[in-house]
Amino acid sequence: MSTAKPTILKLGGSVITDKNGELAAKTEAINRIAEEIKRADMDNLVIVHGGGSFGHPTAQKYGIQDGLKEPSQKLGFSEAHHVMTVLNGLIMDALVWHEIPSLSITPSACIITENGRIKYFDDTVLCNCMKMGFVPVMYGDAVFDEKMGFSVLSGDQLMTYLAVKLKAQKLVIGVDTDGLYEADPKVDKTAKPYLKLNLEQLKRVQAKIGGAQTTDVTGGMAGKIAELIPAVEAGVTVQIVNATRNLRVLRGLTGEKIEGTIIQKA
């Protein structure tokens, strides 16, 4: 068993799905990223992925993030969870095809939230998985909630929770831009990227940035930055890279210098 501190790789929904479509997976991107993960040959890697056009539209349609308010939402909960297992299956296909010994761990089977925040996490399977040298793969999911009945657990909340819990050395976040920008670079072509941020600067950026405009039930960009803060506070190095570009995930995992945003505590 490796004694290396874990690395968490988060694959954003916008990288692995077409957020403008419905249930639209970017299978070529998923396969390319799987190949890069194989080439990186990491010890103690944990993968978390978002929902994109699979999880978000379904969760929003049924108001899953607002909790159980009427019986008809139960079918929506089932559907939101099911479509995430379908997307996860496509990622597992690619990982297994590339001969990466990986194991899907369903969040709704081991995590309970309270008012949308993780309260209980049975990490027995995760720890066994890592001890034996497997790559655990988790994802944003519809989960049971002690106060609301059920809720949406975002991949962003999950990645930070795991980074802190597992004392990760690094959190590599694959998005569809060249890192974190002062404004949305898809809208404002003059927006400047942040190359390096410390904890205090990150908090200032969070206060400045508004929410994203796309269908995202997990808080948009300001919400994503808020989720990062506990990981940075715990001393985890965060690197945000453009996972839609060739070799960026590989280089992010192996520590090569690439375009993107590095966030460290001090």
GIZISUL-V404621 format. One record per residue. RES is the residue in three letters. SS is DSSP state (~ for helix, > for strand, _ for the rest). OMEGA is omega in whole degrees, 0 to 359 (* if undefined). D_FIRST is the distance of its C-alpha to the first C-alpha in whole Angstrom. Layout:
# GIZISUL-V404621
RES_SS_OMEGA_D_FIRST + RES_SS_OMEGA_D_FIRST
This chain:
# GIZISUL-V404621
MET___179_0 + SER___176_4 + THR___179_7 + ALA___175_9 + LYS___184_11 + PRO___168_12 + THR_>_176_15 + ILE_>_174_17 + LEU_>_177_20 + LYS_>_177_23 + LEU_>_183_25 + GLY___180_29 + GLY_~_181_31 + SER_~_180_34 + VAL_~_188_31 + ILE_~_176_30 + THR_>_171_34 + ASP___185_37 + LYS___178_38 + ASN___178_42 + GLY___174_42 + GLU___185_41 + LEU___184_38 + ALA___181_38 + ALA_>_174_34 + LYS___188_34 + THR_~_178_32 + GLU_~_178_32 + ALA_~_180_31 + ILE_~_180_28 + ASN_~_179_27 + ARG_~_180_27 + ILE_~_177_25 + ALA_~_178_22 + GLU_~_179_23 + GLU_~_177_22 + ILE_~_178_19 + LYS_~_181_18 + ARG_~_180_20 + ALA_~_174_18 + ASP___186_14 + MET___166_12 + ASP___175_9 + ASN___176_9 + LEU_>_173_12 + VAL_>_181_15 + ILE_>_173_18 + VAL_>_176_21 + HIS_>_180_25 + GLY___186_28 + GLY___179_31 + GLY_~_184_34 + SER_~_175_37 + PHE_~_186_35 + GLY_~_191_34 + HIS_~_182_37 + PRO_~_181_40 + THR_~_180_40 + ALA_~_181_39 + GLN_~_181_42 + LYS_~_184_44 + TYR_~_180_43 + GLY___184_43 + ILE_~_183_39 + GLN_~_181_38 + ASP_~_179_42 + GLY___183_41 + LEU___179_43 + LYS___177_46 + GLU___187_48 + PRO___183_47 + SER___180_47 + GLN_~_182_44 + LYS_~_177_42 + LEU_~_177_42 + GLY_~_176_41 + PHE_~_179_38 + SER_~_182_37 + GLU_~_180_38 + ALA_~_177_36 + HIS_~_184_33 + HIS_~_183_33 + VAL_~_176_34 + MET_~_177_31 + THR_~_177_29 + VAL_~_178_31 + LEU_~_178_30 + ASN_~_178_26 + GLY_~_178_27 + LEU_~_178_28 + ILE_~_178_25 + MET_~_176_23 + ASP_~_184_25 + ALA_~_181_25 + LEU_~_181_21 + VAL_~_177_21 + TRP_~_179_24 + HIS___174_22 + GLU___174_19 + ILE___181_16 + PRO___187_14 + SER_>_181_15 + LEU_>_178_17 + SER_>_176_20 + ILE___185_20 + THR___182_24 + PRO_~_183_24 + SER_~_179_28 + ALA_~_183_26 + CYS___183_24 + ILE_>_172_26 + ILE_>_178_29 + THR_>_171_31 + GLU_>_186_34 + ASN___174_37 + GLY___179_34 + ARG_>_183_32 + ILE_>_176_28 + LYS_>_179_29 + TYR_>_174_27 + PHE_>_176_23 + ASP___187_21 + ASP___184_18 + THR_~_182_16 + VAL_~_179_16 + LEU_~_182_14 + CYS_~_177_12 + ASN_~_179_11 + CYS_~_183_11 + MET_~_180_8 + LYS_~_182_6 + MET___175_7 + GLY___174_7 + PHE___173_10 + VAL_>_177_13 + PRO_>_178_15 + VAL_>_179_18 + MET_>_187_21 + TYR_>_172_25 + GLY___188_28 + ASP_>_168_29 + ALA_>_186_32 + VAL_>_176_31 + PHE_>_184_33 + ASP_>_184_35 + GLU___184_36 + LYS___188_39 + MET___185_40 + GLY_>_171_39 + PHE_>_184_37 + SER_>_174_35 + VAL_>_174_34 + LEU_>_182_30 + SER___173_30 + GLY_~_180_27 + ASP_~_177_28 + GLN_~_182_27 + LEU_~_183_24 + MET_~_181_22 + THR_~_178_24 + TYR_~_180_23 + LEU_~_180_19 + ALA_~_180_19 + VAL_~_184_21 + LYS_~_184_19 + LEU___182_15 + LYS___183_16 + ALA___176_16 + GLN___188_17 + LYS_>_175_19 + LEU_>_179_21 + VAL_>_183_22 + ILE_>_179_25 + GLY_>_180_27 + VAL_>_182_31 + ASP___173_34 + THR___181_35 + ASP___179_34 + GLY___182_33 + LEU_>_183_35 + TYR_>_178_39 + GLU___174_42 + ALA___181_43 + ASP___183_42 + PRO___178_42 + LYS___180_43 + VAL___182_46 + ASP___184_47 + LYS___180_47 + THR___181_47 + ALA___182_44 + LYS___178_42 + PRO_>_170_39 + TYR_>_181_37 + LEU___182_35 + LYS_>_180_33 + LEU_>_168_34 + ASN_>_186_33 + LEU_~_182_33 + GLU_~_179_36 + GLN_~_179_37 + LEU_~_180_35 + LYS_~_178_37 + ARG_~_178_40 + VAL_~_180_39 + GLN_~_181_38 + ALA_~_186_42 + LYS_~_188_43 + ILE___175_42 + GLY___179_43 + GLY___177_42 + ALA___185_41 + GLN___184_44 + THR___180_42 + THR___180_41 + ASP___184_38 + VAL___185_38 + THR___164_35 + GLY___179_37 + GLY_~_186_38 + MET_~_180_37 + ALA_~_178_38 + GLY_~_180_36 + LYS_~_179_33 + ILE_~_179_33 + ALA_~_179_33 + GLU_~_182_30 + LEU_~_191_28 + ILE_~_180_30 + PRO_~_179_28 + ALA_~_180_25 + VAL_~_177_27 + GLU_~_181_28 + ALA___177_24 + GLY___178_24 + VAL___174_22 + THR_>_180_23 + VAL_>_176_25 + GLN_>_180_26 + ILE_>_186_28 + VAL_>_178_29 + ASN_>_185_31 + ALA___175_29 + THR___181_32 + ARG___181_32 + ASN___170_30 + LEU___180_27 + ARG_~_178_27 + VAL_~_179_24 + LEU_~_183_22 + ARG_~_176_24 + GLY_~_180_23 + LEU_~_185_19 + THR_~_174_19 + GLY___176_22 + GLU___180_25 + LYS___179_28 + ILE___175_30 + GLU___179_32 + GLY___182_31 + THR_>_175_31 + ILE_>_178_29 + ILE_>_179_29 + GLN_>_187_28 + LYS___184_29 + ALA___*_31
